Amino acid sequence: MIADVKITNGDKGAEYINDTDDHTGVWSAVQCTEDTVFATNTVCNIANFSALVTDATVFSQGQILFGRFTTIDLVSGAVIAYIA
């Protein structure tokens, strides 16, 4: 039996973030609209995400990160955060 899969990202809206303030909420995906570096107080359920942040990993424009984000803070760049 094949299960139907429904993609719901965007059904509940999204938030454009392009500053270095802490943003709190619950998001299911984050899409980089330009090359982006996340700050150390970004909170998500991606295993070892803190290592990527500590290394100042640059996420490329267009890249999408799927997970549960509850705090988004950027060092640089901009994202669209999709409400969970």
C-alpha positions as CSV (number, residue, x, y, z in Angstrom):
1,M,0.0,0.0,0.0
2,I,1.3,3.4,-0.9
3,A,0.7,6.2,1.6
4,D,-0.2,9.7,0.4
5,V,2.4,12.3,1.4
6,K,1.2,15.8,1.9
7,I,3.8,18.6,2.0
8,T,2.4,21.3,4.3
9,N,5.3,23.8,4.5
10,G,3.8,27.1,3.8
11,D,0.2,26.2,4.7
12,K,0.5,28.1,8.0
13,G,2.5,31.0,6.6
14,A,6.1,32.0,6.9
15,E,8.3,34.7,8.3
16,Y,11.1,36.5,6.5
17,I,14.1,37.0,8.8
18,N,17.0,39.3,7.7
19,D,18.4,40.7,10.9
20,T,20.5,39.6,13.8
21,D,17.7,39.6,16.4
22,D,16.5,36.5,18.2
23,H,13.2,35.2,16.6
24,T,11.2,32.7,18.6
25,G,8.4,30.5,17.3
26,V,8.0,27.0,15.8
27,W,9.1,26.5,12.2
28,S,9.3,23.3,10.2
29,A,11.8,24.5,7.6
30,V,14.1,27.4,6.9
31,Q,15.0,28.4,3.3
32,C,18.1,30.6,2.8
33,T,17.3,33.5,0.5
34,E,20.9,34.5,0.4
35,D,24.1,33.0,1.8
36,T,23.4,32.7,5.5
37,V,25.3,32.0,8.7
38,F,23.3,31.1,11.9
39,A,24.3,32.4,15.4
40,T,25.0,30.0,18.3
41,N,21.7,30.6,20.0
42,T,19.7,29.1,17.1
43,V,17.7,26.2,18.4
44,C,16.6,23.2,16.3
45,N,16.4,19.4,16.4
46,I,19.0,18.8,13.7
47,A,21.7,16.6,15.3
48,N,25.0,18.4,15.9
49,F,23.6,21.6,14.3
50,S,25.6,23.5,17.0
51,A,28.9,22.2,15.4
52,L,27.8,23.8,12.0
53,V,27.1,27.0,13.8
54,T,30.4,27.0,15.8
55,D,32.2,26.4,12.5
56,A,30.4,29.4,11.0
57,T,29.2,27.2,8.1
58,V,27.7,29.2,5.3
59,F,24.4,27.8,4.1
60,S,24.0,28.7,0.4
61,Q,21.2,30.8,-1.1
62,G,18.3,28.5,-2.0
63,Q,19.3,25.8,0.6
64,I,16.4,24.4,2.7
65,L,16.9,23.0,6.2
66,F,14.1,20.8,7.4
67,G,13.6,20.3,11.2
68,R,11.9,21.9,14.2
69,F,13.3,25.3,14.8
70,T,12.3,27.2,17.9
71,T,14.8,30.1,17.9
72,I,16.4,31.6,14.8
73,D,19.2,34.0,15.1
74,L,21.4,35.0,12.1
75,V,25.0,36.3,12.0
76,S,24.4,37.2,8.4
77,G,22.1,36.5,5.5
78,A,18.4,36.1,5.3
79,V,15.8,33.2,5.5
80,I,12.2,32.4,5.0
81,A,11.1,30.4,8.1
82,Y,8.0,28.2,7.5
83,I,5.6,28.1,10.4
84,A,5.0,24.5,11.7
